Amino acid sequence: MPTFNDLWLVSPSLLLFFGALVIMLAEAIVRPASKSGFSAIAMVVLFASAGLTASLYGSDPASAFGGMLRVDKFGLFSQLICLIAGMLAVSFSNDYLERLGLRVGEYYALVLFGVMGMGLMAQANDLIMVFVSLEVMSISMYILCALKRADPRSVEAGFKYFILGAFSSGLMLYGISFLYGGVGTTSLPGISAYFMGPHAPGQEGVLVAIGGALLITGFGFKVASVPFHMWAPDVYQGAPITVTSLMASGVKAASFAAFARFVFGVVGAHVSGFTGVLWWMAALTMVVGNLGALAQRDLKRMLAYSSIAHAGYLLMALSAAAEGSARANPALASLLYYLLAYTFMNAGAFIVLAAFTRDGADNTDIDALAGLGKRKPWLAAGLSLCLLSMAGIPPTMGFVGKFYLFSAAIQSGNVGLAIVGALAAASGVYYYLRPMVYMYMKDGHAETESSPAAYAGLAVSGFALLAFGLIPGPMLAVAQQSLQSLFG
């Protein structure tokens, strides 16, 4: 039976769960024309959950539900990133969905269920718990992607994401079963003890090797790394913009948190050949993501390939951890810092794109940006700041994050990977600056419409990108403290 302490440790997730139930019951009983009340409920629940998460952050690491969850600073920091992604998505959801004609109250319940799965996934200390929380998150996202049922692209996005997501989940489940067959446990500490024992390194057996490969494949799909990235452009383009924002930031943060817990705490430098796999995954992901974005005119597809490229930068940190001790490489804290930065710059960009939605349809072609600098200078400035941060231009948060990600790779001896990443990032500057040329150097008359809540979300994102970019020390220190809690 769960104890009171177990329930307290997962109180942020429980609050999200009960908040989602309240919205679903209210939707069944009350049917207002506007869903702004549900948006307010979702925002209050997300804020309250973030407050509970912050209150738990000062506590010592603890296990819950028989060791299935490990509530430490790493998981709580990652959960907070997912909650921020949820809040930023909800901030412009009501206005955007009204313009799309989607008056669906269940949308907010699904967002809360999805964010709950993300938080649990970041704290999962057992592969079974990783899988369960992954499915809670994924099922919510499958439905949200296909929310525009009258739009063939949205239905296609949901169908593709569901089919490929289910396939990757099956591979991950097979990987868990193989690991259990070889190790005798699905607990991450138990698997770590196996690798550190007399079987490691290099003699872990066929079952464990196959299981590890299948797990990497499953994680690779969720973070959209090459060669498991094919779904991202079509799904990002077809899904509603608010869903795309949550998928590109919250899902990525939760997936990388679970992946990092597996790499840092379980295998690390104990498994021969693991470094090489992550090295090639990171290099190919950075190159393919940046080169693919160069040819895109649809801004959602461009940001999809950009998301793939950013996954490559984050994989550099994981490959650096596999190369040596994560304790001895403080620059690895940039993994959490950059996930937070990407959440702000990604959400800010999608808030601006949502302003072009009119008459039930998204208008995300790059031509729609023409003249935005004159018509809506604040929207143009916000999008420019987000794009500059994605490109890694100082003094933004994206620049600081990239700097430390490359430092982590170099300190671990992966100089070649850092060079590949630098060249890929340099090529990406072009497609980040091209929208700015349209906004400030071309004339256009595309209509935009944004709510005060959307402007508030954009302002929060822009402020965070500049504040943590100009004064990164405190946030980097928190990220470093969070990373070290994995080993406490």
ZAMARGU-4260 file (C-alpha; in steps of 0.2 Angstrom, whole numbers, plus 5000, padded with zeros to 4 digits):
<rodrens>
0) 5000/5000/5000 | 5006/5018/4996 | 5011/5028/5011 | 5007/5046/5015 | 5025/5050/5010
5) 5023/5041/4993 | 5008/5052/4990 | 5017/5068/4995 | 5032/5064/4984 | 5020/5063/4969
10) 5008/5076/4974 | 5012/5087/4959 | 5007/5073/4947 | 4992/5069/4958 | 4986/5087/4956
15) 4988/5086/4938 | 4978/5070/4937 | 4963/5077/4948 | 4964/5093/4938 | 4961/5084/4922
20) 4947/5074/4930 | 4938/5090/4935 | 4939/5097/4918 | 4932/5081/4910 | 4918/5081/4922
25) 4914/5100/4920 | 4914/5097/4901 | 4902/5083/4903 | 4890/5093/4914 | 4893/5111/4908
30) 4894/5116/4889 | 4898/5134/4887 | 4902/5141/4870 | 4919/5147/4876 | 4931/5136/4885
35) 4941/5150/4893 | 4936/5143/4910 | 4944/5127/4907 | 4959/5136/4901 | 4960/5145/4918
40) 4958/5129/4927 | 4972/5121/4918 | 4983/5136/4921 | 4980/5136/4939 | 4983/5118/4941
45) 4999/5119/4932 | 5005/5134/4942 | 5000/5124/4958 | 5009/5109/4953 | 5025/5119/4949
50) 5024/5126/4966 | 5023/5109/4974 | 5038/5103/4963 | 5048/5118/4969 | 5044/5115/4987
55) 5050/5097/4985 | 5066/5103/4976 | 5074/5107/4993 | 5071/5090/5000 | 5084/5075/5000
60) 5082/5062/4986 | 5069/5049/4990 | 5061/5034/4983 | 5042/5031/4981 | 5031/5017/4977
65) 5044/5003/4981 | 5058/5011/4971 | 5048/5014/4955 | 5051/5032/4956 | 5066/5042/4962
70) 5061/5060/4967 | 5078/5069/4966 | 5083/5086/4960 | 5086/5080/4943 | 5069/5073/4941
75) 5061/5088/4949 | 5070/5101/4938 | 5065/5091/4923 | 5047/5090/4929 | 5047/5109/4931
80) 5053/5111/4913 | 5038/5100/4907 | 5026/5111/4918 | 5033/5127/4911 | 5031/5120/4893
85) 5013/5116/4898 | 5009/5133/4905 | 5016/5142/4889 | 5006/5130/4878 | 4990/5134/4888
90) 4994/5153/4888 | 4989/5154/4870 | 4978/5139/4868 | 4960/5147/4871 | 4962/5161/4859
95) 4970/5149/4846 | 4957/5135/4847 | 4943/5148/4846 | 4950/5154/4830 | 4952/5136/4824
100) 4934/5133/4829 | 4939/5119/4841 | 4929/5121/4856 | 4934/5105/4864 | 4936/5106/4883
105) 4944/5089/4884 | 4959/5097/4876 | 4965/5104/4893 | 4962/5088/4901 | 4973/5079/4889
110) 4986/5092/4891 | 4986/5089/4910 | 4987/5070/4907 | 5001/5072/4895 | 5011/5084/4907
115) 5008/5072/4921 | 5016/5057/4911 | 5031/5069/4907 | 5034/5072/4925 | 5033/5054/4930
120) 5044/5049/4916 | 5058/5061/4921 | 5057/5053/4939 | 5055/5035/4934 | 5068/5023/4942
125) 5062/5007/4935 | 5060/5003/4916 | 5042/4997/4919 | 5038/5014/4926 | 5047/5022/4911
130) 5036/5013/4899 | 5020/5016/4909 | 5023/5035/4910 | 5029/5036/4892 | 5012/5028/4887
135) 5002/5040/4898 | 5011/5055/4889 | 5010/5047/4872 | 4992/5043/4871 | 4987/5060/4876
140) 4999/5067/4862 | 4992/5055/4849 | 4974/5062/4852 | 4980/5080/4853 | 4989/5079/4836
145) 4973/5073/4827 | 4962/5086/4836 | 4958/5095/4820 | 4947/5081/4813 | 4941/5090/4798
150) 4959/5094/4793 | 4967/5079/4783 | 4985/5084/4788 | 4980/5084/4807 | 4972/5067/4805
155) 4988/5061/4796 | 4999/5068/4809 | 4989/5059/4823 | 4989/5043/4813 | 5008/5043/4809
160) 5012/5048/4826 | 5001/5034/4833 | 5008/5020/4822 | 5026/5025/4823 | 5025/5029/4842
165) 5016/5012/4845 | 5030/5003/4835 | 5044/5012/4845 | 5035/5008/4862 | 5034/4990/4856
170) 5053/4990/4853 | 5056/4998/4870 | 5045/4985/4878 | 5055/4971/4870 | 5071/4979/4875
175) 5065/4979/4893 | 5060/4961/4892 | 5077/4956/4885 | 5086/4966/4899 | 5075/4958/4912
180) 5080/4941/4904 | 5099/4945/4905 | 5100/4955/4921 | 5085/4948/4931 | 5078/4965/4936
185) 5070/4981/4928 | 5076/4992/4942 | 5089/5005/4936 | 5100/5003/4951 | 5099/4984/4949
190) 5104/4986/4931 | 5118/4998/4936 | 5124/4985/4949 | 5125/4972/4935 | 5136/4983/4924
195) 5147/4987/4938 | 5149/4969/4943 | 5160/4955/4936 | 5150/4955/4920 | 5156/4972/4915
200) 5163/4978/4904 | 5161/4970/4887 | 5153/4953/4893 | 5136/4958/4897 | 5128/4945/4886
205) 5117/4944/4870 | 5101/4947/4879 | 5107/4963/4888 | 5115/4969/4872 | 5099/4967/4862
210) 5089/4975/4876 | 5100/4990/4876 | 5100/4992/4858 | 5081/4992/4858 | 5080/5004/4872
215) 5091/5016/4863 | 5079/5014/4848 | 5064/5019/4858 | 5072/5034/4866 | 5079/5039/4849
220) 5061/5040/4842 | 5055/5050/4857 | 5069/5063/4856 | 5068/5063/4836 | 5086/5058/4833
225) 5092/5052/4817 | 5088/5039/4810 | 5072/5039/4820 | 5067/5056/4815 | 5056/5054/4800
230) 5039/5057/4809 | 5044/5074/4816 | 5041/5086/4801 | 5024/5079/4796 | 5018/5077/4813
235) 5024/5095/4818 | 5016/5102/4803 | 4999/5093/4804 | 4996/5095/4823 | 4988/5111/4830
240) 5002/5124/4834 | 4999/5123/4853 | 5001/5104/4853 | 5017/5106/4842 | 5024/5118/4855
245) 5020/5106/4869 | 5027/5091/4859 | 5043/5100/4854 | 5047/5105/4872 | 5039/5095/4885
250) 5040/5078/4877 | 5058/5081/4872 | 5062/5087/4890 | 5054/5071/4898 | 5062/5059/4885
255) 5079/5067/4887 | 5077/5066/4906 | 5073/5047/4906 | 5087/5044/4893 | 5099/5054/4903
260) 5095/5044/4919 | 5098/5028/4910 | 5114/5034/4903 | 5121/5043/4918 | 5115/5032/4931
265) 5115/5015/4923 | 5128/5012/4909 | 5139/5027/4907 | 5157/5021/4904 | 5153/5003/4909
270) 5148/4997/4892 | 5160/4996/4878 | 5154/5003/4861 | 5140/5013/4869 | 5150/5030/4867
275) 5152/5026/4848 | 5133/5023/4846 | 5129/5040/4854 | 5143/5049/4845 | 5136/5044/4828
280) 5118/5047/4833 | 5123/5065/4839 | 5133/5069/4823 | 5120/5063/4811 | 5106/5071/4820
285) 5114/5088/4820 | 5119/5087/4802 | 5102/5080/4795 | 5092/5092/4806 | 5101/5108/4800
290) 5102/5103/4782 | 5084/5098/4782 | 5078/5114/4789 | 5088/5124/4775 | 5075/5119/4762
295) 5059/5122/4771 | 5047/5136/4768 | 5034/5130/4780 | 5039/5137/4797 | 5032/5122/4807
300) 5042/5110/4796 | 5057/5121/4798 | 5055/5121/4817 | 5053/5102/4816 | 5070/5100/4808
305) 5077/5113/4820 | 5070/5102/4834 | 5079/5087/4827 | 5096/5097/4826 | 5093/5103/4844
310) 5091/5084/4849 | 5108/5082/4842 | 5116/5095/4852 | 5108/5087/4868 | 5115/5070/4863
315) 5132/5077/4863 | 5130/5078/4882 | 5125/5060/4883 | 5139/5054/4873 | 5151/5064/4884
320) 5144/5056/4899 | 5147/5039/4891 | 5165/5044/4888 | 5169/5047/4906 | 5163/5050/4923
325) 5148/5063/4923 | 5154/5068/4940 | 5170/5075/4934 | 5162/5085/4919 | 5152/5099/4926
330) 5148/5106/4909 | 5136/5091/4907 | 5124/5102/4918 | 5121/5111/4901 | 5109/5097/4897
335) 5096/5103/4909 | 5100/5121/4906 | 5098/5119/4887 | 5082/5110/4889 | 5075/5124/4899
340) 5081/5137/4886 | 5074/5127/4872 | 5057/5126/4880 | 5056/5145/4881 | 5063/5149/4863
345) 5052/5135/4856 | 5036/5141/4864 | 5039/5159/4860 | 5041/5155/4842 | 5025/5145/4841
350) 5015/5159/4850 | 5020/5170/4836 | 5015/5158/4823 | 4998/5155/4831 | 4994/5173/4828
355) 4993/5170/4809 | 4979/5157/4812 | 4962/5164/4804 | 4946/5156/4798 | 4950/5139/4805
360) 4967/5137/4796 | 4985/5139/4800 | 4996/5150/4789 | 5014/5145/4793 | 5021/5149/4776
365) 5037/5160/4778 | 5028/5173/4766 | 5016/5176/4780 | 5029/5185/4790 | 5032/5198/4777
370) 5030/5216/4784 | 5027/5209/4802 | 5041/5221/4809 | 5030/5236/4804 | 5013/5229/4808
375) 5016/5220/4824 | 5033/5226/4831 | 5032/5216/4847 | 5027/5200/4839 | 5042/5202/4827
380) 5054/5206/4841 | 5048/5191/4851 | 5050/5179/4836 | 5067/5187/4832 | 5074/5184/4850
385) 5068/5166/4850 | 5076/5163/4833 | 5092/5171/4838 | 5093/5160/4854 | 5090/5145/4843
390) 5104/5150/4832 | 5115/5152/4847 | 5118/5171/4846 | 5124/5180/4862 | 5118/5186/4874
395) 5104/5174/4873 | 5101/5158/4884 | 5103/5148/4868 | 5121/5154/4866 | 5126/5150/4884
400) 5118/5132/4883 | 5127/5128/4866 | 5143/5135/4873 | 5142/5123/4888 | 5136/5108/4877
405) 5151/5110/4866 | 5162/5112/4882 | 5155/5095/4888 | 5160/5086/4872 | 5177/5094/4872
410) 5181/5090/4890 | 5176/5072/4887 | 5188/5071/4872 | 5175/5071/4859 | 5183/5086/4849
415) 5178/5079/4833 | 5160/5078/4838 | 5161/5096/4844 | 5168/5101/4827 | 5154/5093/4818
420) 5141/5101/4829 | 5150/5118/4826 | 5149/5117/4807 | 5131/5111/4808 | 5126/5125/4819
425) 5134/5138/4808 | 5124/5131/4793 | 5108/5133/4803 | 5111/5152/4806 | 5104/5155/4788
430) 5087/5147/4791 | 5085/5156/4808 | 5089/5173/4800 | 5079/5171/4784 | 5062/5174/4794
435) 5069/5190/4801 | 5073/5196/4783 | 5055/5193/4779 | 5049/5202/4794 | 5059/5217/4792
440) 5064/5219/4774 | 5049/5213/4764 | 5031/5221/4763 | 5016/5211/4767 | 4998/5212/4773
445) 4995/5195/4782 | 4983/5198/4797 | 4987/5193/4814 | 4978/5191/4830 | 4984/5187/4848
450) 4976/5188/4865 | 4984/5196/4880 | 4988/5179/4888 | 4998/5175/4872 | 5007/5191/4873
455) 5011/5187/4892 | 5018/5170/4887 | 5029/5178/4874 | 5035/5191/4886 | 5039/5178/4899
460) 5049/5168/4886 | 5058/5183/4880 | 5063/5189/4897 | 5069/5172/4902 | 5080/5170/4887
465) 5088/5187/4890 | 5089/5186/4909 | 5097/5169/4910 | 5107/5173/4895 | 5115/5188/4903
470) 5116/5181/4920 | 5117/5162/4918 | 5127/5158/4933 | 5112/5155/4946 | 5103/5144/4934
475) 5118/5134/4929 | 5122/5131/4947 | 5104/5124/4950 | 5106/5113/4934 | 5123/5107/4941
480) 5116/5103/4958 | 5101/5094/4949 | 5113/5083/4939 | 5124/5079/4954 | 5108/5072/4963
485) 5108/5058/4951 | 5124/5051/4960 | 5119/5056/4978
</rodrens>
